[in-house]
């Protein structure tokens, strides 16, 4: 298993989550900013294609194995939107607050508030890895009528976790056991153990 890898993201929230998820396995997650790697383009229509592009980009420029995820919120009533456009749902510049405001406006008066977070997680052992490891995770819930909580990032203040009656932003460390990212990372670690 790797001792360190580069995370193909400049998102501080993702770095914190992945570091917490992987530290029990003695894997150090380094941000791509430590290598002055700019963000990769994400022109694709699927989470998996974007994650592959980001991992390849970070691995090529760092010389290290790279971990990338492309995640987003998929709302049933909106046909899966914001989906791959979750981070820029309210256009540029990126803003969690404006994205949340737009989502609430789109769902005003709507009863069907079912949604799920989706994570496509890609590990590339090197930039030309012909067999990258790809895992997926889904976390189902509902969209609240107003934000709750101050933890997390993205749409977490609006995402009601089933069975807990709390938003994802009201969760503490337990988020790293049940989230879409946690599910994908657990699958990844199982796969790494299996292949040695």
C-alpha positions as CSV (number, residue, x, y, z in Angstrom):
1,X,0.0,0.0,0.0
2,X,1.1,3.6,-0.6
3,X,2.7,5.7,2.2
4,X,1.5,8.9,0.6
5,X,-0.5,10.1,-2.4
6,X,-1.6,13.4,-3.9
7,X,-5.2,14.5,-3.6
8,X,-6.3,16.0,-6.9
9,X,-8.2,18.8,-5.3
10,X,-7.7,22.2,-3.8
11,X,-10.9,21.8,-1.6
12,X,-9.8,22.0,2.0
13,X,-13.0,20.2,3.1
14,X,-12.2,17.2,0.9
15,X,-8.5,17.1,2.1
16,X,-9.7,17.0,5.7
17,X,-12.2,14.2,5.0
18,X,-9.8,12.1,3.0
19,X,-7.0,12.6,5.6
20,X,-9.3,11.5,8.4
21,X,-10.5,8.4,6.3
22,X,-7.0,7.3,5.3
23,X,-4.9,8.2,8.4
24,X,-5.8,4.9,10.2
25,X,-4.1,3.1,7.3
26,X,-1.0,5.2,7.7
27,X,-1.5,6.9,4.3
28,X,-0.6,10.5,4.2
29,X,-2.7,12.6,1.8
30,X,-0.9,15.5,0.3
31,X,-2.8,18.4,-1.4
32,X,-2.0,19.1,-5.0
33,X,-1.3,22.7,-3.9
34,X,1.9,21.4,-2.2
35,X,3.2,20.7,-5.7
36,X,1.8,23.9,-7.2
37,X,-0.5,21.8,-9.4
38,X,-3.4,23.8,-10.9
39,X,-6.9,22.4,-11.0
40,X,-7.6,20.1,-13.9
41,X,-10.3,20.9,-16.4
42,X,-13.5,19.0,-15.8
43,X,-15.3,19.1,-19.1
44,X,-17.0,15.8,-18.9
45,X,-20.7,14.9,-18.4
46,X,-20.0,12.1,-15.8
47,X,-18.4,12.0,-12.4
48,X,-16.2,9.1,-13.4
49,X,-14.7,10.8,-16.4
50,X,-14.0,14.0,-14.4
51,X,-12.3,12.0,-11.6
52,X,-10.1,10.1,-14.1
53,X,-9.0,13.4,-15.7
54,X,-8.2,14.9,-12.3
55,X,-6.3,11.9,-11.0
56,X,-4.2,11.6,-14.2
57,X,-3.4,15.3,-14.1
58,X,-2.2,15.3,-10.5
59,X,-0.2,12.1,-10.9
60,X,1.5,13.4,-14.0
61,X,2.5,16.7,-12.4
62,X,3.5,15.3,-9.0
63,X,5.1,11.9,-9.9
64,X,3.0,10.3,-7.1
65,X,0.0,8.0,-7.0
66,X,-3.1,10.3,-7.2
67,X,-6.5,10.1,-5.6
68,X,-9.3,12.0,-7.2
69,X,-13.0,12.2,-6.5
70,X,-15.7,13.8,-8.4
71,X,-18.7,14.2,-6.2
72,X,-22.0,16.0,-6.3
73,X,-25.5,16.3,-5.2
74,X,-28.2,14.6,-7.4
75,X,-31.8,15.8,-6.8
76,X,-34.5,13.6,-8.0
77,X,-37.0,16.3,-8.9
78,X,-34.3,18.1,-10.9
79,X,-33.5,15.1,-13.0
80,X,-30.2,14.5,-11.2
81,X,-29.1,18.2,-11.2
82,X,-26.9,19.8,-10.0
83,X,-24.9,16.6,-10.6
84,X,-21.4,17.2,-12.1
85,X,-22.1,21.0,-11.9
86,X,-22.6,20.9,-8.1
87,X,-19.7,23.1,-7.3
88,X,-20.6,25.8,-9.8
89,X,-24.4,25.4,-9.8
90,X,-24.8,29.2,-9.3
91,X,-22.1,29.9,-11.8
92,X,-18.7,31.6,-11.1
93,X,-17.2,32.4,-8.7
94,X,-17.8,29.1,-6.8
95,X,-19.9,29.7,-3.7
96,X,-21.5,27.2,-1.4
97,X,-23.9,29.8,-0.1
98,X,-25.1,30.8,-3.6
99,X,-25.4,27.2,-4.7
100,X,-27.5,26.4,-1.6
101,X,-29.7,29.5,-2.3
102,X,-30.2,28.4,-5.9
103,X,-31.1,24.9,-4.9
104,X,-33.7,26.1,-2.4
105,X,-35.2,28.4,-5.0
106,X,-35.5,25.5,-7.5
107,X,-37.3,23.4,-4.9
108,X,-39.6,26.0,-3.6
109,X,-43.1,24.4,-3.2
110,X,-41.8,21.0,-4.2
111,X,-42.8,18.0,-2.1
112,X,-40.4,15.5,-3.7
113,X,-37.1,16.5,-2.0
114,X,-35.3,13.1,-2.4
115,X,-31.6,13.5,-3.2
116,X,-28.3,11.7,-2.9
117,X,-24.7,12.5,-2.9
118,X,-22.6,10.6,-5.4
119,X,-18.9,10.0,-5.3
120,X,-16.7,8.6,-8.1
121,X,-13.3,7.8,-6.6
122,X,-10.3,7.1,-8.7
123,X,-6.8,6.0,-7.7
124,X,-4.1,6.1,-10.3
125,X,-0.8,4.4,-9.3
126,X,0.9,6.5,-11.9
127,X,-0.1,8.9,-14.7
128,X,-0.1,6.1,-17.3
129,X,-1.9,3.6,-15.1
130,X,-3.9,1.4,-17.6
131,X,-6.0,0.0,-14.8
132,X,-7.0,2.7,-12.4
133,X,-9.1,1.7,-9.4
134,X,-12.5,3.2,-9.6
135,X,-15.0,3.0,-6.7
136,X,-18.4,4.7,-6.2
137,X,-20.4,5.7,-3.2
138,X,-24.0,7.0,-2.7
139,X,-25.5,8.7,0.3
140,X,-29.3,9.1,0.2
141,X,-31.3,11.7,2.0
142,X,-33.6,14.7,1.5
143,X,-33.3,18.4,1.0
144,X,-34.3,20.5,3.9
145,X,-36.4,23.7,3.7
146,X,-33.6,25.8,5.2
147,X,-29.9,25.3,6.1
148,X,-29.0,23.7,9.4
149,X,-25.5,23.3,11.0
150,X,-22.1,24.7,10.4
151,X,-19.9,21.7,9.8
152,X,-19.1,20.2,6.4
153,X,-19.2,22.1,3.1
154,X,-21.1,22.2,-0.1
155,X,-24.8,21.2,0.3
156,X,-24.3,19.7,3.7
157,X,-26.4,22.3,5.6
158,X,-29.4,21.3,3.3
159,X,-28.9,17.5,3.3
160,X,-31.0,15.7,5.8
161,X,-29.5,12.4,6.9
162,X,-32.1,9.6,7.1
163,X,-32.6,8.1,10.6
164,X,-30.6,10.8,12.3
165,X,-32.9,13.9,11.9
166,X,-29.7,16.0,11.4
167,X,-28.2,17.7,8.4
168,X,-24.8,16.5,7.1
169,X,-23.6,19.9,8.5
170,X,-24.8,18.9,12.0
171,X,-22.7,15.8,12.0
172,X,-19.3,15.4,13.7
173,X,-16.7,12.7,12.9
174,X,-19.5,10.2,12.2
175,X,-19.9,11.7,8.8
176,X,-16.7,10.0,7.9
177,X,-18.3,6.6,8.5
178,X,-21.6,7.1,6.5
179,X,-21.0,9.6,3.7
180,X,-20.7,8.9,0.0
181,X,-17.0,9.5,0.2
182,X,-16.6,7.2,3.2
183,X,-18.5,4.4,1.3
184,X,-16.2,4.8,-1.7
185,X,-13.0,4.9,0.4
186,X,-14.0,1.8,2.3
187,X,-14.5,0.0,-1.0
188,X,-11.1,1.3,-2.2
189,X,-9.3,0.0,0.9
190,X,-11.0,-3.4,0.5
191,X,-9.8,-3.5,-3.1
192,X,-6.2,-2.5,-2.1
193,X,-6.1,-5.2,0.5
194,X,-7.3,-7.7,-2.0
195,X,-4.7,-6.9,-4.6
196,X,-1.9,-6.2,-2.1
